[in-house]
Structure formats: structure tokens, C-alpha cells
């Protein structure tokens, strides 16, 4: 064995202890670590012949790269809907690397970590109050979840027209309708061969981001005779708006389309007594996308897809690993190899299983309602301010706002983020530049909102627009 590798194995316990101390140090300070860095320069180290061992690599990393790590898992990182990492999720994630499973089979041959994954999917279905008519699995994020779901939808649409798309390729008989699709949906359409420009835009309700039901039905009539896939939103990017799933379900019964619900983080509204009604009717969907590294607060990368059990044959037609006879009959031996795009998969279910088991329904209810409360505190400040204005309604946990002087909004946000105490992202709403503060981190508290408000006030003074 290589001498340095053998030395690392001989000293494995002490190496892990070093990593443990490093991790605790970072997590204990996460509230003080900057949310962004202006200095992004880092030294480059060429590959050496001998190597420096694990401890040596850790020392070099700490010296040159750790300073570049931002607190994206911290309490005041409010950009991109990024969650933190709960203690239970971190425990599960560490063990995921220790076990190093390629999670595929649930039938006792080789790796059987898929048993845990299937059970975790059942727990998540219980958490969201969905009926026992869905199956699912873990993928890397909302993009791959949307891709997986829409891939099955594409196969369904082809079958309606008498074409096995997975084998024979796309036809021109499928229509995709969407009102405010997330960029990951557009990317999925591109990768699946629909074309990122080839979806029909549905109108939205006045001053809302949700589907206009009247316009939707008009389009369904127009495209009668074609296979139709409708992308619905459970939590839009800017205002966390929800489509009227009940009304869409009625149309589904009448027109027979595929209903996909992108609920990347909006699914967690189901955990709140006050907000679960926003999802009423989503149980009638054919497929659902849900992110775990957002409001569930598990580490990157983690999301699930859910598809109805009745579509299992379509799913297998789409993703079957048909050129590997040594894997056996996919109809007899369940394996995720035949139900999603990836052949090699990390044991992503374990951090989610740890979290669900550790905190239960009440724990996630608290996380969701705490985030909503923090969003309400920031909203109250903005509504009382002479300098800011809300952009759209605050429906849940995302606050979209701007300076009353729109032209200075981008300058304000750039300075605010550069100060490193709080991080928000830019967006556009109704043609105006705005800012988004997305609350999903379990660590965020009133004190963090107060610090953010202090920072905002300080930046107002710096750019001399206080009133």
C-alpha cells in the first residue's frame, strides 16, 4: 500500500478528530461568519508526486480556502431559498459518507440502502398529508426532480399519441403550458428535447403569479386533441404564490392532461395549520417536485420526486437501464436504476430520514412557522419605512421589496451584501428591480431580523437616501 495512504489509515481516528474540531469551530461561529466575501482570490497548488496526507491537506485548506467559505447555512443568508443544516441532518450526512452506498436495490442483493430510501419517501408523504398513491425517490435537487417528473410526463404524452418517446424520440403532438415556471423547469424542457422556448405561457390572475383558470381552459380547448402537460407552482419565486389546484383538478377531470406541481419549497406549507390550505388539491397531481435542502434544512444536494403509482410502467419505460442484463428483470427486482436518471447515487435519503425521525411533524411545523414569523417581522418593518416598498403580497416566507427610488435598489443591495452581515438576492417583478429575502433556515430568529434591519438602515445612510 502507498505509504501516505497507509499512514492515513493508521491514524484515521485522529484525522477524524481533527475534522470534528474543525467542523465544530465553523458551526459554533456560523452566525458571525460573513455571508459574502469581496476577496475571492485563492492560491493554486499544483499536484505533487508524493502528497501531504489528510492532515496536511486539511492544514492547507484551512490556511488558504476556509476563509472563502461563506455562512450560506447561517441564520442571515436569505438568498436563493437556502436552508441550514439541522444537527440530525448533519449526523445522517456524515454517516452517508461513512457507509458510501450506491443506493439502488431493495431486494437484498448488494446494497439495500434503498429500503431506507423507500421508507423515507413514505415518511415524507405522511409529513405532507399526501395520499398513499405516490412513489418517489431522491435526486440532487429541484432541477433533477423536475427533469425526472417531466421525463415521465413526456412518456405519458407520447403514449397518448401512440409513440414510445423513450425509444422512438419526440413528436410534435405534446403541448406544455405554464404561467410562472421556475428556471429549473425551463432547463428541464431544454434537456428533455421540448425546447426551452417551446411552452405556452398561461396568463396570471391580476397582480398575482398564479394561473388564470379562465385562460387555462381556453388554451385546453384550443389544444384539444393534443397531449397536454401543465406545470403548476406551489410557491413561486418572488411572492410564493400557489396555483388553484382544486380548480385545476376539476379541469384535469374534464380534459385529461398531466398535472405537474413544482413544490420545491412550497410543499412545506403543509406543515403549518394556518397555511396548509394553500396546497388543497395538489394531491391530484401526476407528479410533484420537492426540495429537501431548502425548507427541510438538510445538506446539499437533496430533493425528491413523487409520481403516482399508476404511472410506474411509464416511469420504467423512461428510465429503464435496459442494456444491463446482469441486473435482472426490472419488473421483478426493484431498483432505482430503472426509475430515475442516475445510475450512481449517493445515499441521500439518510439525512432526511434522520431529520424526520428526530424532529417529527411538530419539529417541522415549528421550523416552517418560525420562518413565516421572521418574514412577517421584516414585512412589518418595510411597511412602516419611508424608504422601502413591498413588491407584491407576502404569502408565506419570501419578502420581495425595493427602495421607493427603484433606480437605487441595485446599488443598495450590492452594498448590503458586500458588508457580509446579511445576504439577499436581486430579482425583477413587474419590470422593476427588487430584492428577495427568503426565510427557511431553522437558526433564524428575531435577533437576526433586527441585525438585518440595522444593516439596512446603515446602508441607507451610506447612500444618503434616508428620509
C-alpha positions in Angstrom: 0.0 0.0 0.0 1.1 3.6 -0.7 3.0 4.8 2.4 1.0 8.0 2.9 -2.3 6.2 2.4 -1.3 3.6 4.9 -0.3 6.3 7.4 -3.7 7.9 7.0 -5.4 4.6 7.7 -3.2 4.0 10.7 -4.1 7.5 12.1 -7.8 7.5 10.9 -9.2 8.2 14.4 -7.0 11.3 14.9 -7.7 12.6 11.4 -11.5 12.3 12.0 -11.0 14.1 15.4 -9.2 17.0 13.6 -12.2 17.2 11.1 -14.6 17.1 14.0 -12.9 20.0 15.8 -12.8 21.9 12.5 -16.5 21.4 11.9 -17.5 22.4 15.5 -15.4 25.5 15.2 -17.2 26.5 11.9 -20.7 25.7 13.2 -20.2 27.5 16.5 -19.2 30.6 14.7 -21.7 30.4 11.8 -23.7 33.4 12.9 -20.5 35.6 12.7 -19.0 34.2 9.5 -19.6 36.6 6.6 -22.5 35.9 4.3 -20.4 37.0 1.3 -16.7 37.9 0.5 -15.4 40.6 -1.7 -11.9 38.8 -1.8 -12.3 35.7 -3.9 -8.7 35.1 -4.7 -7.1 31.8 -3.8 -3.8 30.2 -4.3 -3.4 27.4 -6.7 -1.4 24.3 -5.7 -0.1 22.0 -8.4 -0.4 18.3 -8.0 2.6 16.9 -6.2 4.2 13.5 -6.6 4.1 12.4 -3.0 1.1 14.2 -1.5 0.9 15.6 2.0 -1.6 13.2 3.6 -5.1 14.0 5.0 -3.8 16.2 7.9 -1.6 18.1 5.6 -4.4 18.7 3.1 -6.6 19.9 6.0 -3.9 22.3 7.1 -3.5 23.7 3.5 -7.3 24.0 3.2 -7.6 25.9 6.4 -4.8 28.3 5.5 -5.9 29.2 2.0 -9.5 28.2 1.4 -11.5 28.2 4.6 -11.5 32.0 4.7 -13.6 31.9 1.4 -16.3 29.8 2.9 -19.5 31.9 3.5 -22.2 31.2 6.0 -24.8 30.1 3.4 -26.1 27.7 6.1 -26.2 30.5 8.6 -29.2 32.5 10.0 -28.9 35.6 7.9 -28.3 34.1 4.5 -31.6 34.8 2.8 -30.7 34.3 -0.8 -31.8 31.6 -3.2 -34.0 29.8 -0.6 -31.1 28.1 1.0 -31.8 26.1 4.2 -29.4 25.4 7.0 -28.4 22.0 8.4 -30.0 20.7 11.5 -28.0 18.5 13.9 -29.8 15.4 12.9 -29.4 16.1 9.2 -25.7 16.6 9.7 -25.4 13.3 11.6 -27.1 11.5 8.8 -25.0 13.2 6.2 -21.7 12.2 7.9 -22.9 8.6 8.1 -23.9 8.8 4.4 -20.2 9.3 3.6 -19.1 6.7 6.0 -21.4 4.0 4.6 -20.7 5.1 1.0 -23.7 3.3 -0.5 -24.7 3.3 -4.2 -28.4 3.4 -3.4 -30.3 1.3 -5.9 -31.7 -2.1 -4.9 -34.2 -3.0 -2.2 -34.1 -6.7 -2.8 -31.2 -8.0 -0.7 -28.6 -8.2 -3.4 -25.6 -6.0 -2.6 -26.5 -2.5 -1.4 -30.0 -2.5 0.2 -30.0 1.1 1.4 -32.9 1.7 -1.0 -35.1 0.2 1.8 -34.3 3.2 3.9 -35.0 5.5 0.9 -38.4 3.9 0.3 -39.3 4.3 3.9 -38.1 7.9 3.9 -40.4 8.6 1.0 -43.3 7.1 2.9 -42.5 9.4 5.9 -42.3 12.5 3.7 -45.7 11.6 2.1 -47.1 11.4 5.7 -45.5 14.7 6.6 -47.2 16.4 3.6 -50.5 14.7 4.2 -50.5 13.2 0.7 -52.4 10.0 -0.1 -50.7 6.6 -0.4 -50.8 6.8 -4.2 -47.4 8.2 -4.8 -43.9 6.6 -5.1 -40.7 8.5 -5.3 -37.0 8.8 -4.8 -34.1 11.1 -4.0 -32.3 13.2 -6.6 -29.8 16.0 -6.4 -32.2 19.0 -6.4 -35.3 20.6 -7.8 -33.8 20.7 -11.3 -33.3 16.9 -11.4 -36.7 16.4 -9.7 -38.5 18.5 -12.3 -36.5 16.7 -15.0 -37.4 13.3 -13.7 -41.1 14.1 -13.4 -41.3 15.8 -16.7 -39.5 12.9 -18.3 -42.3 10.6 -17.2 -44.8 13.2 -18.4 -43.2 13.2 -21.8 -43.5 9.4 -22.0 -47.2 9.7 -21.0 -47.8 12.3 -23.6 -46.2 10.2 -26.3 -48.2 7.1 -25.3 -51.4 9.2 -25.8 -50.3 9.8 -29.3 -49.2 6.2 -29.9 -45.5 6.8 -29.6 -42.9 5.4 -27.2 -40.9 8.5 -26.8 -38.2 6.8 -24.8 -37.4 4.5 -27.7 -38.5 6.5 -30.7 -37.9 10.1 -29.8 -40.1 13.2 -29.6 -43.1 14.1 -31.7 -44.8 17.4 -32.2 -48.0 16.4 -30.5 -47.2 17.5 -27.0 -48.1 20.9 -25.6 -46.5 22.2 -22.3 -48.4 25.0 -20.5 -47.0 27.1 -17.7 -47.7 30.5 -16.1 -44.6 31.3 -13.9 -42.3 28.3 -14.3 -39.1 28.2 -12.3 -35.9 28.4 -14.3 -35.2 24.7 -13.4 -38.4 23.8 -15.3 -37.3 25.7 -18.4 -33.9 24.0 -18.1 -35.6 20.6 -17.9 -37.6 21.3 -21.0 -34.4 22.1 -22.8 -32.7 18.9 -21.6 -35.7 16.7 -22.4 -36.0 17.9 -26.0 -39.1 20.0 -25.7 -37.0 23.2 -26.2 -36.8 25.9 -23.6 -38.8 28.3 -25.7 -41.5 25.7 -26.6 -44.0 26.1 -23.9 -47.2 28.1 -24.0 -47.5 30.9 -21.4 -50.7 30.9 -19.4 -51.9 34.3 -18.2 -51.8 35.0 -14.5 -54.5 36.5 -12.3 -54.3 40.3 -11.9 -51.5 41.3 -9.5 -50.8 37.6 -8.8 -48.3 35.0 -10.1 -50.8 32.1 -10.2 -52.6 30.6 -13.2 -55.6 32.4 -14.6 -58.1 29.5 -14.7 -60.2 31.0 -17.4 -57.2 31.4 -19.7 -56.1 27.9 -18.9 -59.4 26.4 -20.0 -59.4 28.5 -23.2 -55.9 27.0 -24.0 -57.1 23.5 -23.2 -60.0 23.9 -25.6 -57.6 25.3 -28.3 -55.2 22.3 -27.9 -57.9 19.7 -27.8 -56.7 16.5 -29.4 -53.1 17.0 -28.3 -51.3 15.7 -25.2 -51.0 18.5 -22.7 -48.6 18.8 -19.7 -49.3 21.6 -17.2 -46.6 22.9 -14.9 -48.2 24.2 -11.7 -46.5 26.2 -9.0 -46.7 25.6 -5.2 -44.7 28.6 -4.2 -43.5 31.0 -7.0 -40.0 32.6 -6.8 -40.9 36.2 -5.9 -44.2 36.1 -4.0 -44.6 32.4 -3.1 -47.9 32.3 -4.9 -49.8 29.0 -5.2 -51.9 27.9 -8.2 -55.6 27.0 -7.5 -55.0 23.2 -7.5 -58.7 22.4 -6.8 -59.8 24.3 -9.9 -57.0 22.8 -12.0 -58.1 19.3 -10.7 -61.6 19.9 -12.0 -60.2 20.8 -15.4 -58.0 17.7 -15.2 -61.0 15.5 -14.9 -62.6 17.2 -17.9 -59.6 17.5 -20.3 -57.2 14.7 -19.1 -53.8 16.5 -19.0 -50.7 15.7 -17.0 -50.6 17.8 -13.9 -47.1 18.5 -12.5 -46.7 20.5 -9.3 -43.4 22.3 -8.7 -43.5 22.5 -4.9 -39.7 22.8 -4.3 -40.2 24.6 -1.0 -43.9 25.4 -1.0 -44.7 21.8 -0.1 -43.7 22.6 3.4 -46.7 24.9 3.8 -48.5 21.6 4.5 -46.7 21.6 7.9 -48.4 24.8 9.0 -52.0 24.8 10.4 -52.5 28.3 9.0 -51.2 27.7 5.5 -51.8 24.0 4.6 -54.9 25.1 2.7 -52.7 26.7 0.0 -52.0 23.1 -1.2 -55.5 21.9 -1.3 -56.0 19.8 -4.5 -52.3 19.1 -5.1 -52.9 15.5 -4.1 -54.5 15.1 -7.6 -51.2 15.8 -9.3 -49.5 13.2 -11.5 -46.0 14.3 -10.3 -44.6 16.6 -7.7 -41.1 18.2 -7.1 -40.0 18.8 -3.5 -36.6 20.1 -2.4 -35.0 18.9 0.8 -32.0 21.2 1.0 -34.4 24.2 1.3 -37.0 24.2 4.0 -36.2 20.8 5.3 -32.8 22.0 6.3 -30.7 19.0 5.1 -27.3 19.5 3.4 -26.8 19.9 -0.3 -27.6 18.1 -2.5 -31.1 16.6 -1.8 -34.6 16.6 -3.4 -37.3 14.1 -4.0 -39.6 13.4 -6.9 -43.1 11.9 -6.4 -45.1 10.2 -9.2 -48.4 8.4 -8.9 -48.1 4.6 -8.6 -50.3 4.1 -11.6 -47.6 5.7 -13.7 -44.9 3.2 -12.6 -44.8 1.5 -16.0 -44.3 4.8 -17.7 -41.5 5.7 -15.3 -39.8 2.4 -16.0 -40.1 2.9 -19.8 -38.5 6.3 -19.4 -35.6 5.4 -17.2 -35.1 1.6 -17.5 -31.4 0.6 -17.6 -32.3 -1.9 -20.3 -28.8 -2.6 -21.6 -27.6 -4.3 -18.4 -28.9 -7.9 -18.3 -26.8 -8.8 -15.2 -29.2 -6.5 -13.2 -32.1 -8.9 -13.7 -35.7 -8.3 -14.6 -36.6 -4.7 -13.5 -40.3 -5.8 -13.2 -39.3 -8.3 -10.5 -36.3 -6.8 -8.8 -37.0 -3.2 -7.8 -34.0 -0.8 -8.3 -33.9 2.9 -8.6 -31.7 2.3 -11.7 -35.0 1.9 -13.6 -36.9 4.8 -12.0 -34.7 7.9 -12.3 -31.9 9.2 -14.5 -28.9 8.4 -12.3 -27.1 5.0 -12.2 -24.7 6.1 -9.5 -26.5 7.6 -6.5 -25.4 8.9 -3.1 -27.4 7.7 0.0 -29.3 11.0 0.0 -32.2 9.6 2.0 -30.3 9.1 5.2 -30.0 12.8 6.3 -33.7 13.2 5.6 -34.6 10.0 7.5 -32.6 11.3 10.5 -34.4 14.6 10.4 -37.9 13.2 10.1 -37.2 10.7 12.8 -35.5 13.2 15.1 -38.0 16.1 14.9 -41.3 14.6 13.7 -44.3 16.6 12.5 -44.1 19.1 15.3 -40.4 19.9 14.7 -41.1 20.8 11.0 -44.2 22.7 11.9 -42.0 24.9 14.2 -39.3 25.4 11.5 -42.0 26.4 8.9 -43.9 28.7 11.3 -40.7 30.3 12.7 -39.6 31.2 9.1 -43.0 32.7 8.3 -42.9 34.7 11.5 -39.4 36.1 10.6 -40.8 37.1 7.2 -43.7 38.9 8.9 -41.2 40.8 11.2 -39.3 42.1 8.1 -42.6 42.9 6.4 -43.7 45.0 9.3 -40.5 47.0 9.2 -40.8 47.6 5.5 -44.4 48.7 5.7 -43.5 51.2 8.4 -40.4 52.5 6.5 -40.4 55.7 4.5 -37.7 54.4 2.2 -38.9 50.9 1.2 -41.9 49.4 -0.5 -43.2 45.9 -0.7 -43.3 44.3 -4.2 -46.3 42.0 -4.3 -48.0 40.2 -1.5 -46.1 38.3 1.2 -47.9 35.0 1.0 -45.5 32.8 3.1 -41.8 33.1 3.8 -40.3 35.2 1.0 -40.3 39.0 1.2 -39.9 40.8 -2.1 -39.2 44.6 -1.8 -37.4 47.6 -3.2 -36.4 51.1 -2.5 -39.1 53.6 -3.3 -36.5 55.0 -5.6 -36.3 51.9 -7.8 -33.1 53.2 -9.5 -31.1 52.9 -6.3 -32.3 49.4 -5.4 -29.4 47.5 -7.1 -26.8 49.8 -5.5 -28.4 49.4 -2.1 -28.4 45.6 -2.4 -24.8 45.4 -3.6 -23.6 47.4 -0.7 -25.7 45.5 1.8 -24.4 42.1 0.6 -20.8 43.3 0.5 -20.9 44.2 4.2 -21.3 40.5 4.9 -23.8 40.5 7.7 -26.9 39.6 5.7 -27.3 38.2 2.1 -30.3 38.7 -0.2 -30.8 38.2 -3.9 -31.9 40.5 -6.7 -34.9 39.8 -8.8 -37.4 41.5 -11.2 -41.1 41.9 -10.6 -43.5 43.8 -12.8 -40.5 45.2 -14.7 -38.8 46.7 -11.6 -35.6 45.7 -9.9 -36.3 44.2 -6.4 -34.7 42.3 -3.6 -35.7 38.9 -2.1 -35.3 37.8 1.4 -36.1 34.0 1.7 -36.6 32.7 5.2 -36.1 28.9 5.5 -33.2 28.5 8.0 -34.1 26.9 11.3 -31.5 29.1 13.1 -33.0 32.5 12.0 -34.5 34.4 14.9 -35.9 37.9 15.8 -32.3 38.9 16.7 -31.2 38.1 13.1 -34.0 40.1 11.6 -33.0 43.0 14.0 -29.4 42.8 12.8 -30.5 42.8 9.2 -32.7 45.9 9.8 -29.8 47.7 11.4 -27.6 46.9 8.4 -30.3 48.1 6.0 -30.6 51.4 7.9 -26.8 51.8 7.9 -26.7 51.3 4.1 -29.5 53.9 3.6 -27.3 56.4 5.4 -24.3 55.4 3.3 -26.1 56.1 0.0 -27.7 59.2 1.6 -31.4 58.5 0.8 -32.9 58.4 4.3 -36.0 60.4 4.8 
